[in-house]
Amino acid sequence: MLATVINYLNIISAVLIIICILLQNRGTSLSGTFGGDSESYYTRRGLDKMLLTATIILLIIFIASTFLRSIIN
């Protein structure tokens, strides 16, 4: 029973992490990777900050549930 709940928690958190990461749009192109754009630093506000916080929380939940799943199985 507990293993099933942890498995569902792991799957749900993984899907939500993917969604949060895909919603984080920085708008930088490939030229920013090679140093072409030096003005890429900005302060996160509003939705960007909320998505970053949600991603971090979901990653912690995912790691904890994966660790618990490995202990139980």
PyMOL Python script that loads the backbone (N, CA, C, O; Angstrom):
from pymol import cmd

cmd.read_pdbstr("""\
ATOM      1  N   MET A   1       0.826  -1.199   0.000  1.00  0.00           N
ATOM      2  CA  MET A   1       0.000   0.000   0.000  1.00  0.00           C
ATOM      3  C   MET A   1       0.864   1.254   0.000  1.00  0.00           C
ATOM      4  O   MET A   1       0.652   2.160  -0.806  1.00  0.00           O
ATOM      5  N   LEU A   2       1.843   1.307   0.909  1.00  0.00           N
ATOM      6  CA  LEU A   2       2.722   2.465   0.990  1.00  0.00           C
ATOM      7  C   LEU A   2       3.595   2.582  -0.257  1.00  0.00           C
ATOM      8  O   LEU A   2       3.860   3.685  -0.735  1.00  0.00           O
ATOM      9  N   ALA A   3       4.036   1.451  -0.775  1.00  0.00           N
ATOM     10  CA  ALA A   3       4.857   1.462  -1.987  1.00  0.00           C
ATOM     11  C   ALA A   3       4.072   2.000  -3.177  1.00  0.00           C
ATOM     12  O   ALA A   3       4.633   2.697  -4.023  1.00  0.00           O
ATOM     13  N   THR A   4       2.798   1.687  -3.252  1.00  0.00           N
ATOM     14  CA  THR A   4       1.952   2.187  -4.333  1.00  0.00           C
ATOM     15  C   THR A   4       1.796   3.696  -4.251  1.00  0.00           C
ATOM     16  O   THR A   4       1.863   4.382  -5.271  1.00  0.00           O
ATOM     17  N   VAL A   5       1.588   4.215  -3.058  1.00  0.00           N
ATOM     18  CA  VAL A   5       1.443   5.660  -2.866  1.00  0.00           C
ATOM     19  C   VAL A   5       2.738   6.372  -3.234  1.00  0.00           C
ATOM     20  O   VAL A   5       2.710   7.426  -3.870  1.00  0.00           O
ATOM     21  N   ILE A   6       3.864   5.805  -2.840  1.00  0.00           N
ATOM     22  CA  ILE A   6       5.152   6.412  -3.163  1.00  0.00           C
ATOM     23  C   ILE A   6       5.415   6.359  -4.665  1.00  0.00           C
ATOM     24  O   ILE A   6       5.977   7.302  -5.224  1.00  0.00           O
ATOM     25  N   ASN A   7       5.021   5.281  -5.322  1.00  0.00           N
ATOM     26  CA  ASN A   7       5.170   5.194  -6.777  1.00  0.00           C
ATOM     27  C   ASN A   7       4.346   6.261  -7.481  1.00  0.00           C
ATOM     28  O   ASN A   7       4.835   6.913  -8.404  1.00  0.00           O
ATOM     29  N   TYR A   8       3.093   6.445  -7.053  1.00  0.00           N
ATOM     30  CA  TYR A   8       2.250   7.485  -7.650  1.00  0.00           C
ATOM     31  C   TYR A   8       2.808   8.874  -7.376  1.00  0.00           C
ATOM     32  O   TYR A   8       2.775   9.733  -8.257  1.00  0.00           O
ATOM     33  N   LEU A   9       3.318   9.110  -6.175  1.00  0.00           N
ATOM     34  CA  LEU A   9       3.918  10.386  -5.831  1.00  0.00           C
ATOM     35  C   LEU A   9       5.135  10.656  -6.700  1.00  0.00           C
ATOM     36  O   LEU A   9       5.358  11.788  -7.128  1.00  0.00           O
ATOM     37  N   ASN A  10       5.911   9.636  -6.958  1.00  0.00           N
ATOM     38  CA  ASN A  10       7.088   9.767  -7.807  1.00  0.00           C
ATOM     39  C   ASN A  10       6.706  10.116  -9.241  1.00  0.00           C
ATOM     40  O   ASN A  10       7.318  10.995  -9.848  1.00  0.00           O
ATOM     41  N   ILE A  11       5.717   9.448  -9.778  1.00  0.00           N
ATOM     42  CA  ILE A  11       5.277   9.702 -11.153  1.00  0.00           C
ATOM     43  C   ILE A  11       4.672  11.090 -11.286  1.00  0.00           C
ATOM     44  O   ILE A  11       4.987  11.812 -12.232  1.00  0.00           O
ATOM     45  N   ILE A  12       3.814  11.470 -10.358  1.00  0.00           N
ATOM     46  CA  ILE A  12       3.165  12.780 -10.410  1.00  0.00           C
ATOM     47  C   ILE A  12       4.188  13.900 -10.272  1.00  0.00           C
ATOM     48  O   ILE A  12       4.121  14.894 -10.994  1.00  0.00           O
ATOM     49  N   SER A  13       5.132  13.746  -9.350  1.00  0.00           N
ATOM     50  CA  SER A  13       6.135  14.793  -9.185  1.00  0.00           C
ATOM     51  C   SER A  13       7.039  14.900 -10.410  1.00  0.00           C
ATOM     52  O   SER A  13       7.451  16.001 -10.773  1.00  0.00           O
ATOM     53  N   ALA A  14       7.353  13.777 -11.051  1.00  0.00           N
ATOM     54  CA  ALA A  14       8.174  13.813 -12.262  1.00  0.00           C
ATOM     55  C   ALA A  14       7.471  14.552 -13.390  1.00  0.00           C
ATOM     56  O   ALA A  14       8.091  15.355 -14.088  1.00  0.00           O
ATOM     57  N   VAL A  15       6.190  14.290 -13.572  1.00  0.00           N
ATOM     58  CA  VAL A  15       5.428  14.970 -14.622  1.00  0.00           C
ATOM     59  C   VAL A  15       5.326  16.466 -14.326  1.00  0.00           C
ATOM     60  O   VAL A  15       5.461  17.287 -15.233  1.00  0.00           O
ATOM     61  N   LEU A  16       5.091  16.821 -13.073  1.00  0.00           N
ATOM     62  CA  LEU A  16       4.992  18.236 -12.710  1.00  0.00           C
ATOM     63  C   LEU A  16       6.328  18.953 -12.851  1.00  0.00           C
ATOM     64  O   LEU A  16       6.358  20.133 -13.200  1.00  0.00           O
ATOM     65  N   ILE A  17       7.429  18.264 -12.586  1.00  0.00           N
ATOM     66  CA  ILE A  17       8.755  18.859 -12.794  1.00  0.00           C
ATOM     67  C   ILE A  17       8.967  19.159 -14.272  1.00  0.00           C
ATOM     68  O   ILE A  17       9.461  20.230 -14.625  1.00  0.00           O
ATOM     69  N   ILE A  18       8.602  18.232 -15.122  1.00  0.00           N
ATOM     70  CA  ILE A  18       8.744  18.447 -16.567  1.00  0.00           C
ATOM     71  C   ILE A  18       7.922  19.650 -17.004  1.00  0.00           C
ATOM     72  O   ILE A  18       8.397  20.476 -17.784  1.00  0.00           O
ATOM     73  N   ILE A  19       6.698  19.755 -16.512  1.00  0.00           N
ATOM     74  CA  ILE A  19       5.835  20.878 -16.880  1.00  0.00           C
ATOM     75  C   ILE A  19       6.432  22.196 -16.391  1.00  0.00           C
ATOM     76  O   ILE A  19       6.454  23.177 -17.135  1.00  0.00           O
ATOM     77  N   CYS A  20       6.912  22.230 -15.162  1.00  0.00           N
ATOM     78  CA  CYS A  20       7.503  23.463 -14.615  1.00  0.00           C
ATOM     79  C   CYS A  20       8.737  23.887 -15.391  1.00  0.00           C
ATOM     80  O   CYS A  20       8.940  25.075 -15.645  1.00  0.00           O
ATOM     81  N   ILE A  21       9.559  22.922 -15.766  1.00  0.00           N
ATOM     82  CA  ILE A  21      10.772  23.256 -16.511  1.00  0.00           C
ATOM     83  C   ILE A  21      10.423  23.761 -17.907  1.00  0.00           C
ATOM     84  O   ILE A  21      11.046  24.700 -18.403  1.00  0.00           O
ATOM     85  N   LEU A  22       9.442  23.151 -18.533  1.00  0.00           N
ATOM     86  CA  LEU A  22       9.055  23.609 -19.870  1.00  0.00           C
ATOM     87  C   LEU A  22       8.400  24.989 -19.839  1.00  0.00           C
ATOM     88  O   LEU A  22       8.483  25.729 -20.819  1.00  0.00           O
ATOM     89  N   LEU A  23       7.761  25.339 -18.746  1.00  0.00           N
ATOM     90  CA  LEU A  23       7.141  26.660 -18.654  1.00  0.00           C
ATOM     91  C   LEU A  23       8.150  27.770 -18.375  1.00  0.00           C
ATOM     92  O   LEU A  23       7.845  28.945 -18.575  1.00  0.00           O
ATOM     93  N   GLN A  24       9.333  27.416 -17.922  1.00  0.00           N
ATOM     94  CA  GLN A  24      10.352  28.428 -17.659  1.00  0.00           C
ATOM     95  C   GLN A  24      11.033  28.801 -18.966  1.00  0.00           C
ATOM     96  O   GLN A  24      11.919  28.090 -19.441  1.00  0.00           O
ATOM     97  N   ASN A  25      10.621  29.903 -19.533  1.00  0.00           N
ATOM     98  CA  ASN A  25      11.145  30.352 -20.817  1.00  0.00           C
ATOM     99  C   ASN A  25      12.043  31.551 -20.579  1.00  0.00           C
ATOM    100  O   ASN A  25      11.570  32.612 -20.172  1.00  0.00           O
ATOM    101  N   ARG A  26      13.321  31.394 -20.827  1.00  0.00           N
ATOM    102  CA  ARG A  26      14.253  32.490 -20.619  1.00  0.00           C
ATOM    103  C   ARG A  26      14.332  33.414 -21.829  1.00  0.00           C
ATOM    104  O   ARG A  26      14.646  34.596 -21.685  1.00  0.00           O
ATOM    105  N   GLY A  27      14.060  32.903 -22.980  1.00  0.00           N
ATOM    106  CA  GLY A  27      14.124  33.730 -24.176  1.00  0.00           C
ATOM    107  C   GLY A  27      15.540  33.954 -24.684  1.00  0.00           C
ATOM    108  O   GLY A  27      15.746  34.826 -25.528  1.00  0.00           O
ATOM    109  N   THR A  28      16.513  33.209 -24.207  1.00  0.00           N
ATOM    110  CA  THR A  28      17.874  33.354 -24.708  1.00  0.00           C
ATOM    111  C   THR A  28      18.085  32.390 -25.852  1.00  0.00           C
ATOM    112  O   THR A  28      17.551  31.281 -25.861  1.00  0.00           O
ATOM    113  N   SER A  29      18.860  32.822 -26.804  1.00  0.00           N
ATOM    114  CA  SER A  29      19.128  31.973 -27.955  1.00  0.00           C
ATOM    115  C   SER A  29      20.467  31.268 -27.785  1.00  0.00           C
ATOM    116  O   SER A  29      21.084  31.341 -26.722  1.00  0.00           O
ATOM    117  N   LEU A  30      20.903  30.600 -28.814  1.00  0.00           N
ATOM    118  CA  LEU A  30      22.157  29.865 -28.765  1.00  0.00           C
ATOM    119  C   LEU A  30      23.351  30.804 -28.663  1.00  0.00           C
ATOM    120  O   LEU A  30      24.405  30.403 -28.168  1.00  0.00           O
ATOM    121  N   SER A  31      23.210  32.034 -29.115  1.00  0.00           N
ATOM    122  CA  SER A  31      24.332  32.973 -29.044  1.00  0.00           C
ATOM    123  C   SER A  31      24.661  33.329 -27.597  1.00  0.00           C
ATOM    124  O   SER A  31      25.803  33.678 -27.296  1.00  0.00           O
ATOM    125  N   GLY A  32      23.685  33.246 -26.698  1.00  0.00           N
ATOM    126  CA  GLY A  32      23.946  33.511 -25.287  1.00  0.00           C
ATOM    127  C   GLY A  32      24.816  32.449 -24.657  1.00  0.00           C
ATOM    128  O   GLY A  32      25.498  32.704 -23.665  1.00  0.00           O
ATOM    129  N   THR A  33      24.795  31.263 -25.225  1.00  0.00           N
ATOM    130  CA  THR A  33      25.618  30.170 -24.712  1.00  0.00           C
ATOM    131  C   THR A  33      27.096  30.435 -24.954  1.00  0.00           C
ATOM    132  O   THR A  33      27.939  30.106 -24.120  1.00  0.00           O
ATOM    133  N   PHE A  34      27.401  31.026 -26.089  1.00  0.00           N
ATOM    134  CA  PHE A  34      28.788  31.266 -26.458  1.00  0.00           C
ATOM    135  C   PHE A  34      29.262  32.670 -26.107  1.00  0.00           C
ATOM    136  O   PHE A  34      30.290  33.112 -26.620  1.00  0.00           O
ATOM    137  N   GLY A  35      28.551  33.367 -25.261  1.00  0.00           N
ATOM    138  CA  GLY A  35      28.991  34.681 -24.808  1.00  0.00           C
ATOM    139  C   GLY A  35      28.549  35.826 -25.686  1.00  0.00           C
ATOM    140  O   GLY A  35      29.057  36.936 -25.530  1.00  0.00           O
ATOM    141  N   GLY A  36      27.647  35.613 -26.580  1.00  0.00           N
ATOM    142  CA  GLY A  36      27.200  36.681 -27.465  1.00  0.00           C
ATOM    143  C   GLY A  36      26.303  37.694 -26.785  1.00  0.00           C
ATOM    144  O   GLY A  36      26.222  38.840 -27.228  1.00  0.00           O
ATOM    145  N   ASP A  37      25.634  37.299 -25.727  1.00  0.00           N
ATOM    146  CA  ASP A  37      24.701  38.186 -25.042  1.00  0.00           C
ATOM    147  C   ASP A  37      25.160  38.333 -23.592  1.00  0.00           C
ATOM    148  O   ASP A  37      25.073  37.383 -22.814  1.00  0.00           O
ATOM    149  N   SER A  38      25.645  39.514 -23.230  1.00  0.00           N
ATOM    150  CA  SER A  38      26.136  39.709 -21.869  1.00  0.00           C
ATOM    151  C   SER A  38      25.055  40.248 -20.937  1.00  0.00           C
ATOM    152  O   SER A  38      25.297  40.382 -19.737  1.00  0.00           O
ATOM    153  N   GLU A  39      23.887  40.555 -21.450  1.00  0.00           N
ATOM    154  CA  GLU A  39      22.812  41.114 -20.641  1.00  0.00           C
ATOM    155  C   GLU A  39      21.756  40.066 -20.305  1.00  0.00           C
ATOM    156  O   GLU A  39      20.566  40.379 -20.297  1.00  0.00           O
ATOM    157  N   SER A  40      22.162  38.844 -20.032  1.00  0.00           N
ATOM    158  CA  SER A  40      21.199  37.775 -19.778  1.00  0.00           C
ATOM    159  C   SER A  40      20.810  37.654 -18.304  1.00  0.00           C
ATOM    160  O   SER A  40      19.926  36.866 -17.967  1.00  0.00           O
ATOM    161  N   TYR A  41      21.459  38.424 -17.415  1.00  0.00           N
ATOM    162  CA  TYR A  41      21.128  38.339 -15.988  1.00  0.00           C
ATOM    163  C   TYR A  41      19.950  39.248 -15.680  1.00  0.00           C
ATOM    164  O   TYR A  41      19.925  40.413 -16.077  1.00  0.00           O
ATOM    165  N   TYR A  42      18.987  38.706 -14.975  1.00  0.00           N
ATOM    166  CA  TYR A  42      17.853  39.508 -14.526  1.00  0.00           C
ATOM    167  C   TYR A  42      17.290  38.914 -13.251  1.00  0.00           C
ATOM    168  O   TYR A  42      17.513  37.742 -12.945  1.00  0.00           O
ATOM    169  N   THR A  43      16.564  39.724 -12.517  1.00  0.00           N
ATOM    170  CA  THR A  43      15.952  39.266 -11.274  1.00  0.00           C
ATOM    171  C   THR A  43      14.636  38.581 -11.588  1.00  0.00           C
ATOM    172  O   THR A  43      13.836  39.080 -12.380  1.00  0.00           O
ATOM    173  N   ARG A  44      14.420  37.442 -10.966  1.00  0.00           N
ATOM    174  CA  ARG A  44      13.175  36.714 -11.186  1.00  0.00           C
ATOM    175  C   ARG A  44      12.062  37.370 -10.385  1.00  0.00           C
ATOM    176  O   ARG A  44      12.225  37.668  -9.202  1.00  0.00           O
ATOM    177  N   ARG A  45      10.947  37.589 -11.031  1.00  0.00           N
ATOM    178  CA  ARG A  45       9.799  38.195 -10.364  1.00  0.00           C
ATOM    179  C   ARG A  45       8.531  37.494 -10.810  1.00  0.00           C
ATOM    180  O   ARG A  45       8.463  36.926 -11.901  1.00  0.00           O
ATOM    181  N   GLY A  46       7.540  37.545  -9.956  1.00  0.00           N
ATOM    182  CA  GLY A  46       6.213  37.047 -10.294  1.00  0.00           C
ATOM    183  C   GLY A  46       6.178  35.573 -10.612  1.00  0.00           C
ATOM    184  O   GLY A  46       6.560  34.730  -9.800  1.00  0.00           O
ATOM    185  N   LEU A  47       5.708  35.276 -11.822  1.00  0.00           N
ATOM    186  CA  LEU A  47       5.520  33.887 -12.250  1.00  0.00           C
ATOM    187  C   LEU A  47       6.851  33.148 -12.363  1.00  0.00           C
ATOM    188  O   LEU A  47       6.926  31.961 -12.045  1.00  0.00           O
ATOM    189  N   ASP A  48       7.904  33.837 -12.815  1.00  0.00           N
ATOM    190  CA  ASP A  48       9.214  33.184 -12.916  1.00  0.00           C
ATOM    191  C   ASP A  48       9.703  32.700 -11.560  1.00  0.00           C
ATOM    192  O   ASP A  48      10.216  31.588 -11.439  1.00  0.00           O
ATOM    193  N   LYS A  49       9.543  33.533 -10.548  1.00  0.00           N
ATOM    194  CA  LYS A  49       9.990  33.166  -9.203  1.00  0.00           C
ATOM    195  C   LYS A  49       9.148  32.029  -8.642  1.00  0.00           C
ATOM    196  O   LYS A  49       9.673  31.129  -7.987  1.00  0.00           O
ATOM    197  N   MET A  50       7.838  32.069  -8.900  1.00  0.00           N
ATOM    198  CA  MET A  50       6.950  31.021  -8.425  1.00  0.00           C
ATOM    199  C   MET A  50       7.275  29.686  -9.100  1.00  0.00           C
ATOM    200  O   MET A  50       7.264  28.647  -8.441  1.00  0.00           O
ATOM    201  N   LEU A  51       7.563  29.702 -10.404  1.00  0.00           N
ATOM    202  CA  LEU A  51       7.918  28.475 -11.118  1.00  0.00           C
ATOM    203  C   LEU A  51       9.248  27.910 -10.623  1.00  0.00           C
ATOM    204  O   LEU A  51       9.405  26.694 -10.508  1.00  0.00           O
ATOM    205  N   LEU A  52      10.200  28.788 -10.331  1.00  0.00           N
ATOM    206  CA  LEU A  52      11.479  28.323  -9.808  1.00  0.00           C
ATOM    207  C   LEU A  52      11.298  27.669  -8.442  1.00  0.00           C
ATOM    208  O   LEU A  52      11.858  26.604  -8.182  1.00  0.00           O
ATOM    209  N   THR A  53      10.520  28.302  -7.574  1.00  0.00           N
ATOM    210  CA  THR A  53      10.264  27.742  -6.247  1.00  0.00           C
ATOM    211  C   THR A  53       9.524  26.413  -6.346  1.00  0.00           C
ATOM    212  O   THR A  53       9.859  25.460  -5.644  1.00  0.00           O
ATOM    213  N   ALA A  54       8.522  26.348  -7.214  1.00  0.00           N
ATOM    214  CA  ALA A  54       7.768  25.105  -7.393  1.00  0.00           C
ATOM    215  C   ALA A  54       8.659  23.998  -7.936  1.00  0.00           C
ATOM    216  O   ALA A  54       8.527  22.842  -7.531  1.00  0.00           O
ATOM    217  N   THR A  55       9.561  24.337  -8.845  1.00  0.00           N
ATOM    218  CA  THR A  55      10.469  23.340  -9.402  1.00  0.00           C
ATOM    219  C   THR A  55      11.393  22.784  -8.326  1.00  0.00           C
ATOM    220  O   THR A  55      11.630  21.577  -8.275  1.00  0.00           O
ATOM    221  N   ILE A  56      11.911  23.651  -7.473  1.00  0.00           N
ATOM    222  CA  ILE A  56      12.801  23.213  -6.404  1.00  0.00           C
ATOM    223  C   ILE A  56      12.058  22.311  -5.422  1.00  0.00           C
ATOM    224  O   ILE A  56      12.576  21.268  -5.022  1.00  0.00           O
ATOM    225  N   ILE A  57      10.854  22.706  -5.035  1.00  0.00           N
ATOM    226  CA  ILE A  57      10.057  21.899  -4.101  1.00  0.00           C
ATOM    227  C   ILE A  57       9.717  20.546  -4.710  1.00  0.00           C
ATOM    228  O   ILE A  57       9.804  19.519  -4.036  1.00  0.00           O
ATOM    229  N   LEU A  58       9.332  20.541  -5.975  1.00  0.00           N
ATOM    230  CA  LEU A  58       9.005  19.275  -6.642  1.00  0.00           C
ATOM    231  C   LEU A  58      10.237  18.382  -6.786  1.00  0.00           C
ATOM    232  O   LEU A  58      10.130  17.161  -6.681  1.00  0.00           O
ATOM    233  N   LEU A  59      11.394  18.976  -7.022  1.00  0.00           N
ATOM    234  CA  LEU A  59      12.615  18.175  -7.091  1.00  0.00           C
ATOM    235  C   LEU A  59      12.942  17.528  -5.750  1.00  0.00           C
ATOM    236  O   LEU A  59      13.375  16.377  -5.700  1.00  0.00           O
ATOM    237  N   ILE A  60      12.735  18.269  -4.668  1.00  0.00           N
ATOM    238  CA  ILE A  60      12.965  17.699  -3.337  1.00  0.00           C
ATOM    239  C   ILE A  60      12.001  16.549  -3.081  1.00  0.00           C
ATOM    240  O   ILE A  60      12.397  15.508  -2.557  1.00  0.00           O
ATOM    241  N   ILE A  61      10.727  16.734  -3.450  1.00  0.00           N
ATOM    242  CA  ILE A  61       9.733  15.664  -3.284  1.00  0.00           C
ATOM    243  C   ILE A  61      10.099  14.451  -4.135  1.00  0.00           C
ATOM    244  O   ILE A  61       9.982  13.312  -3.683  1.00  0.00           O
ATOM    245  N   PHE A  62      10.540  14.698  -5.365  1.00  0.00           N
ATOM    246  CA  PHE A  62      10.911  13.605  -6.263  1.00  0.00           C
ATOM    247  C   PHE A  62      12.104  12.821  -5.717  1.00  0.00           C
ATOM    248  O   PHE A  62      12.094  11.590  -5.720  1.00  0.00           O
ATOM    249  N   ILE A  63      13.121  13.528  -5.252  1.00  0.00           N
ATOM    250  CA  ILE A  63      14.306  12.858  -4.722  1.00  0.00           C
ATOM    251  C   ILE A  63      13.957  12.063  -3.466  1.00  0.00           C
ATOM    252  O   ILE A  63      14.412  10.932  -3.296  1.00  0.00           O
ATOM    253  N   ALA A  64      13.146  12.657  -2.585  1.00  0.00           N
ATOM    254  CA  ALA A  64      12.755  11.959  -1.357  1.00  0.00           C
ATOM    255  C   ALA A  64      11.923  10.721  -1.662  1.00  0.00           C
ATOM    256  O   ALA A  64      12.127   9.672  -1.051  1.00  0.00           O
ATOM    257  N   SER A  65      10.983  10.833  -2.607  1.00  0.00           N
ATOM    258  CA  SER A  65      10.150   9.676  -2.932  1.00  0.00           C
ATOM    259  C   SER A  65      10.956   8.585  -3.627  1.00  0.00           C
ATOM    260  O   SER A  65      10.693   7.400  -3.426  1.00  0.00           O
ATOM    261  N   THR A  66      11.930   8.971  -4.438  1.00  0.00           N
ATOM    262  CA  THR A  66      12.793   7.977  -5.073  1.00  0.00           C
ATOM    263  C   THR A  66      13.645   7.262  -4.038  1.00  0.00           C
ATOM    264  O   THR A  66      13.835   6.047  -4.109  1.00  0.00           O
ATOM    265  N   PHE A  67      14.160   8.023  -3.074  1.00  0.00           N
ATOM    266  CA  PHE A  67      14.955   7.424  -2.006  1.00  0.00           C
ATOM    267  C   PHE A  67      14.103   6.477  -1.166  1.00  0.00           C
ATOM    268  O   PHE A  67      14.545   5.376  -0.836  1.00  0.00           O
ATOM    269  N   LEU A  68      12.897   6.892  -0.819  1.00  0.00           N
ATOM    270  CA  LEU A  68      12.004   6.023  -0.042  1.00  0.00           C
ATOM    271  C   LEU A  68      11.616   4.763  -0.815  1.00  0.00           C
ATOM    272  O   LEU A  68      11.511   3.676  -0.248  1.00  0.00           O
ATOM    273  N   ARG A  69      11.408   4.932  -2.108  1.00  0.00           N
ATOM    274  CA  ARG A  69      11.036   3.784  -2.939  1.00  0.00           C
ATOM    275  C   ARG A  69      12.173   2.774  -3.001  1.00  0.00           C
ATOM    276  O   ARG A  69      11.936   1.566  -3.017  1.00  0.00           O
ATOM    277  N   SER A  70      13.416   3.270  -3.036  1.00  0.00           N
ATOM    278  CA  SER A  70      14.536   2.335  -3.068  1.00  0.00           C
ATOM    279  C   SER A  70      14.728   1.630  -1.741  1.00  0.00           C
ATOM    280  O   SER A  70      15.204   0.495  -1.708  1.00  0.00           O
ATOM    281  N   ILE A  71      14.364   2.286  -0.638  1.00  0.00           N
ATOM    282  CA  ILE A  71      14.467   1.648   0.673  1.00  0.00           C
ATOM    283  C   ILE A  71      13.381   0.588   0.832  1.00  0.00           C
ATOM    284  O   ILE A  71      13.652  -0.500   1.340  1.00  0.00           O
ATOM    285  N   ILE A  72      12.160   0.890   0.406  1.00  0.00           N
ATOM    286  CA  ILE A  72      11.033  -0.030   0.580  1.00  0.00           C
ATOM    287  C   ILE A  72      11.184  -1.264  -0.306  1.00  0.00           C
ATOM    288  O   ILE A  72      10.917  -2.380   0.139  1.00  0.00           O
ATOM    289  N   ASN A  73      11.607  -1.074  -1.546  1.00  0.00           N
ATOM    290  CA  ASN A  73      11.716  -2.210  -2.477  1.00  0.00           C
ATOM    291  C   ASN A  73      12.969  -2.904  -2.259  1.00  0.00           C
ATOM    292  O   ASN A  73      13.255  -3.889  -2.940  1.00  0.00           O
TER     293      ASN A  73
END
""", "prot")
cmd.dss("prot")
cmd.show_as("cartoon", "prot")
cmd.util.cbc("prot")
cmd.orient("prot")
